[in-house]
Amino acid sequence: MLIVSRVLAVVVGGGVLLAGRAQERAGAPPSGVVIVANQQSASVSVIELPSGTSTEIAVGAGPHETAVTPDGRLGIVTVYGTQAPGSQLAIIDLASRRLLRTIELGDHKRPHGAVVLSSSPYRVVVTSEASQRIAIVNVTDGRVEASIPTNAGGSHMIAVTADGRRGFTANVGAGSVSEFDLTQPGFVRQIAIAPVTEGIAVTPDGGELWVGSNQLGTVSVLDTKSGAIDTTLTGFRTPYRLAISPDGRLAVVCDPPADRIHVVDVATRRVLGDIGALGSPRGVTIAPDNRTAFVTLGSEGAVAVVDLVERKVLRRVSVGASPDGVAFAPAR
């Protein structure tokens, strides 16, 4: 296992400063740990804020998405694979910055989207593209507790309500979403959305589901109670990834071919503004402060720390090659 540590210089505005200097600016990001999946480096980067210290940890071929446990102790990485399908989760100890173990998922190959459900025991729900299922994995015991069919092809990303009771997959091939009961695990329904559905996010109360269409360049806002599309937002090239702030007020749309992210008011469905000059923004997560976003930049090999309120980049931190999924654990 290759581990490389370094303290990185970061870009703030137009100049290069040490990582700690960013905290002197208004709207500086919260303290904590950022974990990034580096697809082409077969690794994850674990970054400590505000120092900017980064540790790169080998996890296996083709890591795609990351998640963190609510207590901030563990990072979970889906090892999707490259030409050969992957079938593992890599479990990272965030305090010691080391690979604790890998969990073999068996027939649940091509694991991709992941959301943590609980800390006692640690449980995570993961999509499996190859098996067209989602798996609820007990990370503490290292076993699959439940397996539910999505009944659709290309089940890629997953969004989960804040209470952990409902989950939704974006089914790229089917142009749909599938809904699941995660408390008494089972398939609920499939809803047609638009061609090539991939980016997905759910409001904290579970009332709205936002789903991007890579083909049409739209974001559909679905009423989860009725199953009807309430609004369709346009003006994007490829709404590849979506995130909604913990307070449910702001949404972020990553648009890689446009090299920008869009900040949207959830209540009014109005685009508040864009942040450009970002090299292929891919993964995104929003901190509990509801204003700081961490965005992976695929063509730059970096993570951008973004103030969504002032709509500016606070800093960039270098990571591995082709960064994709990103998660954040606040300091405790």
PALO-438762 format. One line per field, with one value per residue (C-alpha): residue number from 1; x negated, y, z. Coordinates in pm, 1 decimal. Layout:
<recs>
k <- NUM  ...
east <- X  ...
north <- Y  ...
up <- Z  ...
</recs>
This chain:
<recs>
k <- 1  2  3  4  5  6  7  8  9  10  11  12  13  14  15  16  17  18  19  20  21  22  23  24  25  26  27  28  29  30  31  32  33  34  35  36  37  38  39  40  41  42  43  44  45  46  47  48  49  50  51  52  53  54  55  56  57  58  59  60  61  62  63  64  65  66  67  68  69  70  71  72  73  74  75  76  77  78  79  80  81  82  83  84  85  86  87  88  89  90  91  92  93  94  95  96  97  98  99  100  101  102  103  104  105  106  107  108  109  110  111  112  113  114  115  116  117  118  119  120  121  122  123  124  125  126  127  128  129  130  131  132  133  134  135  136  137  138  139  140  141  142  143  144  145  146  147  148  149  150  151  152  153  154  155  156  157  158  159  160  161  162  163  164  165  166  167  168  169  170  171  172  173  174  175  176  177  178  179  180  181  182  183  184  185  186  187  188  189  190  191  192  193  194  195  196  197  198  199  200  201  202  203  204  205  206  207  208  209  210  211  212  213  214  215  216  217  218  219  220  221  222  223  224  225  226  227  228  229  230  231  232  233  234  235  236  237  238  239  240  241  242  243  244  245  246  247  248  249  250  251  252  253  254  255  256  257  258  259  260  261  262  263  264  265  266  267  268  269  270  271  272  273  274  275  276  277  278  279  280  281  282  283  284  285  286  287  288  289  290  291  292  293  294  295  296  297  298  299  300  301  302  303  304  305  306  307  308  309  310  311  312  313  314  315  316  317  318  319  320  321  322  323  324  325  326  327  328  329  330  331  332
east <- 0.0  -154.7  -106.3  -242.2  -198.1  -257.1  -159.0  -28.1  -30.2  315.4  449.6  652.8  788.2  498.2  203.9  46.0  50.9  -8.5  299.2  334.5  350.1  690.1  841.6  768.2  1028.9  1396.0  1600.6  1303.8  1399.4  1477.4  1218.6  1238.0  1129.1  1198.2  1168.3  1139.4  1143.8  867.5  984.0  664.4  429.7  610.0  603.9  784.7  655.5  735.5  696.1  695.3  839.6  728.7  365.3  388.7  194.8  278.3  225.2  264.1  366.3  376.2  717.2  737.6  818.6  1080.4  1213.7  1516.3  1718.3  1653.2  1859.5  1784.9  1952.9  2155.9  1902.1  1622.4  1414.0  1430.7  1409.3  1573.8  1461.9  1627.4  1367.0  1541.1  1255.0  1128.1  1137.6  1191.5  1497.5  1429.3  1630.2  1493.3  1532.3  1213.7  1245.7  1020.5  937.3  954.7  762.9  460.1  488.5  458.3  648.3  818.3  963.7  1145.2  1489.4  1565.6  1914.2  1925.2  2178.8  2235.1  1978.6  1909.9  1999.1  2046.2  2265.5  2247.5  2425.3  2367.5  2682.5  2560.9  2263.2  2372.3  2314.0  2160.8  2387.7  2366.8  2594.4  2411.2  2520.4  2399.8  2419.4  2334.4  2599.3  2858.4  2908.8  2835.0  2664.9  2688.3  2349.1  2266.6  1917.3  1859.9  1914.9  1795.1  2104.2  2395.7  2712.4  2963.6  2974.7  3255.0  3311.0  3333.3  3524.4  3333.8  3005.7  2714.7  2805.8  2516.8  2562.8  2779.6  2939.8  3079.9  3314.6  3169.3  3356.4  3210.9  3553.2  3574.3  3317.4  3325.6  3096.8  3034.4  3056.0  2841.2  2943.3  3312.2  3351.9  3531.4  3502.8  3578.9  3709.8  3636.9  3751.2  3427.5  3586.7  3766.7  3546.7  3743.2  3810.0  4089.0  4124.0  3948.8  4022.5  3932.1  3740.7  3532.6  3259.5  2926.4  3015.1  2701.7  2668.4  2914.1  2986.3  3274.6  3386.6  3327.0  3700.2  3731.8  3997.1  3806.2  3571.5  3343.9  3223.5  2995.1  3019.4  2678.4  2838.2  3087.3  2883.1  3177.3  3244.9  3588.0  3738.4  3960.5  4229.9  4150.3  4501.3  4686.1  4401.7  4465.9  4205.4  4276.6  4018.2  3754.8  3451.8  3263.2  2945.3  2687.5  2458.5  2411.2  2552.1  2315.7  2343.5  2587.3  2581.4  2829.8  2718.2  2805.2  3057.4  3224.3  3179.3  2907.7  2839.2  2513.9  2503.6  2163.0  2126.2  1793.6  1793.6  1876.7  1596.0  1832.5  2077.8  2422.8  2570.0  2949.2  3205.4  3404.3  3725.8  3751.5  3569.3  3368.8  3001.1  2832.2  2502.5  2217.8  1858.7  1641.4  1281.5  1306.2  1134.9  1409.9  1597.5  1720.7  1797.7  1946.6  2046.5  2166.8  2042.9  2277.7  2223.9  2448.9  2214.7  1887.5  1873.5  1589.8  1571.5  1335.9  1176.0  1109.5  878.0  682.6  620.0  743.9  1025.1  1175.8  1307.9  1593.4  1793.8  2143.9  2274.2  2003.4  1969.6  1592.4  1314.0  1135.1  857.0  745.6  570.5  383.8  490.2  437.2  520.9  883.3  1050.6  1420.4  1621.1  1569.6  1694.7  1636.2  1619.4  1633.6  1375.9  1500.5
north <- 0.0  326.5  621.9  963.7  1266.4  1625.0  1978.4  2146.1  2498.4  2619.2  2880.6  3157.8  3420.4  3504.5  3416.5  3111.0  3095.3  2825.9  2627.1  2779.1  3132.9  3062.3  3062.2  3436.0  3504.7  3559.9  3253.5  3020.4  2652.1  2457.2  2232.3  1863.3  1593.1  1566.1  1225.2  1199.5  898.2  921.7  697.9  674.7  672.1  374.4  570.1  806.9  1138.2  1229.9  1604.2  1772.8  2123.2  2387.8  2269.7  2127.3  1814.2  1539.1  1163.8  938.7  578.3  294.9  122.3  -77.7  -20.2  235.5  386.8  601.5  726.8  801.6  838.8  907.2  769.7  1016.9  999.3  1096.6  788.3  591.3  667.4  423.1  390.5  196.2  6.9  -1.4  -152.6  -71.1  -332.4  -602.5  -533.9  -442.6  -589.3  -432.9  -154.4  -4.1  110.3  397.0  494.9  874.1  939.3  725.3  778.3  409.1  133.9  -72.4  -347.2  -430.1  -586.6  -831.0  -781.3  -1105.8  -1086.4  -715.8  -610.8  -260.3  -94.5  276.6  517.1  489.9  653.7  572.1  481.8  437.1  424.6  159.8  -71.4  95.1  38.3  169.1  134.5  79.6  52.9  -242.1  -169.9  -521.6  -694.1  -414.7  -414.8  -210.0  -371.2  -274.7  -360.7  -403.0  -251.4  -353.4  -722.7  -705.1  -864.4  -784.0  -769.3  -703.5  -699.5  -527.9  -528.2  -188.4  -339.8  -108.5  -92.9  131.5  203.6  438.3  698.1  680.9  949.7  887.0  1098.1  1254.8  1006.9  711.7  564.4  607.2  565.7  652.9  535.4  714.8  452.9  576.6  317.3  320.7  698.4  651.4  647.4  355.4  407.8  181.7  131.9  104.0  26.5  -289.5  -333.6  -355.4  -209.6  51.5  175.7  294.5  637.0  745.0  1076.0  1155.1  992.3  917.0  1001.6  1014.0  1305.9  1278.0  1447.5  1444.5  1724.1  1650.2  1606.9  1364.5  1575.7  1648.1  1448.9  1636.5  1429.4  1531.3  1417.1  1404.8  1379.1  1665.0  1892.5  1928.1  1879.9  1738.5  1817.1  1529.5  1538.1  1213.8  1177.4  1192.9  1070.9  1359.5  1595.7  1938.8  2147.6  2094.9  2323.6  2389.5  2564.7  2302.2  2108.5  1793.7  1803.3  1525.2  1548.8  1722.0  1810.2  1980.6  2162.3  2005.8  2284.1  2220.4  2575.0  2549.1  2301.0  2261.3  2130.3  2016.5  2077.4  1923.3  2018.8  2379.3  2382.6  2534.4  2466.5  2623.6  2734.5  2704.4  2828.5  2515.8  2696.8  2919.1  2684.9  2990.0  2972.4  3223.0  3219.1  3015.3  2955.2  2902.4  2829.0  2490.6  2207.1  1948.0  1958.0  1611.6  1512.9  1755.4  1757.9  2043.3  2094.3  2130.5  2508.8  2505.0  2734.2  2545.4  2297.1  2060.1  1993.9  1751.2  1883.8  1591.6  1758.5  1949.8  1667.8  1890.7  1966.1  2314.1  2455.7  2684.8  2948.1  2908.0  3230.4  3455.9  3220.1  3206.0  2950.6  2979.9  2736.3  2441.8  2137.2  1890.1  1523.9  1218.0  1161.3  1191.9  1269.2  1186.1  1115.1  1337.5  1337.6  1559.6  1482.8  1785.7  1813.3  1667.5
up <- 0.0  -116.1  115.4  27.2  258.1  171.3  269.8  -41.1  -166.1  -259.2  -494.2  -333.4  -573.0  -807.3  -583.2  -424.1  -43.4  213.1  308.6  652.4  510.5  356.5  704.9  726.0  458.3  527.5  445.8  496.7  479.3  795.8  959.2  882.6  640.2  266.4  99.1  -280.1  -513.1  -775.5  -1060.5  -1263.0  -962.5  -800.8  -477.2  -245.8  -118.4  242.5  298.3  637.6  659.4  733.0  712.4  360.3  455.8  205.7  226.6  -76.9  -7.2  -259.5  -266.0  -590.3  -956.6  -1050.5  -728.0  -813.2  -515.9  -149.0  167.7  534.7  846.1  1054.9  1338.0  1099.2  1174.0  849.8  480.6  240.0  -121.4  -403.2  -607.3  -943.9  -1143.1  -1490.5  -1769.6  -1507.0  -1290.0  -929.4  -641.7  -325.0  -74.6  67.4  428.3  537.8  896.7  869.0  1191.6  1107.8  730.1  645.8  469.0  738.7  521.9  201.3  189.2  -90.7  -236.7  -435.6  -717.9  -658.8  -917.5  -1044.4  -710.2  -764.0  -567.2  -187.7  106.0  474.1  665.9  1024.2  1259.7  1510.4  1338.1  1034.8  734.3  379.2  76.8  -252.3  -615.1  -824.1  -1194.8  -1309.4  -1096.6  -1134.5  -759.6  -452.2  -154.3  211.2  354.8  723.6  727.6  1089.8  1008.2  647.9  493.0  264.1  475.4  197.9  -181.3  -373.7  -752.3  -920.1  -1213.4  -1447.0  -1635.3  -1542.8  -1179.6  -1113.9  -840.0  -527.3  -313.1  36.4  246.3  563.3  784.7  592.2  518.8  140.6  -136.2  -507.7  -788.2  -1116.6  -1390.2  -1679.3  -1935.9  -1849.3  -1820.0  -1490.5  -1113.2  -884.4  -530.0  -232.0  123.7  322.1  661.8  549.3  243.5  -77.3  -420.8  -426.4  -785.4  -1099.6  -1249.9  -1604.4  -1612.1  -1922.9  -2135.0  -1964.2  -1604.5  -1389.5  -1145.5  -855.0  -522.4  -277.1  -47.2  322.2  390.1  99.4  -72.5  -393.1  -609.7  -852.5  -1149.0  -1435.3  -1796.5  -1961.6  -2304.7  -2280.0  -2050.5  -1812.3  -1442.0  -1355.4  -1013.1  -906.6  -637.4  -454.8  -313.1  -644.6  -864.1  -1103.9  -1248.8  -1104.9  -1289.9  -1557.7  -1544.8  -1868.2  -1977.6  -1876.5  -2107.5  -1895.8  -1539.8  -1437.6  -1057.5  -823.3  -454.9  -221.8  93.0  430.9  498.3  161.2  31.9  -234.6  -512.1  -705.1  -1062.3  -1191.3  -1565.3  -1679.5  -2050.3  -1955.8  -1693.0  -1438.3  -1160.1  -1131.0  -796.1  -780.8  -527.6  -442.3  -344.4  -652.8  -897.5  -1007.0  -1104.0  -873.7  -1059.4  -1202.3  -1098.7  -1404.5  -1495.9  -1324.5  -1509.6  -1565.0  -1229.8  -1141.0  -782.3  -530.9  -165.2  54.6  411.6  711.3  702.6  391.6  196.5  139.9  -147.6  -229.5  -604.2  -778.0  -1096.2  -1327.9  -1577.2  -1311.9  -1066.1  -787.3  -545.4  -543.0  -217.4  -317.4  -129.7  -271.3  -118.5  -260.8  -558.9  -566.5  -535.3  -201.5  -283.4  -491.2  -347.6  -568.1  -553.2  -775.2  -1141.3  -1256.3  -921.2  -906.8  -590.1  -284.9  74.8  379.3  750.7  985.1  1264.3  1593.8
</recs>
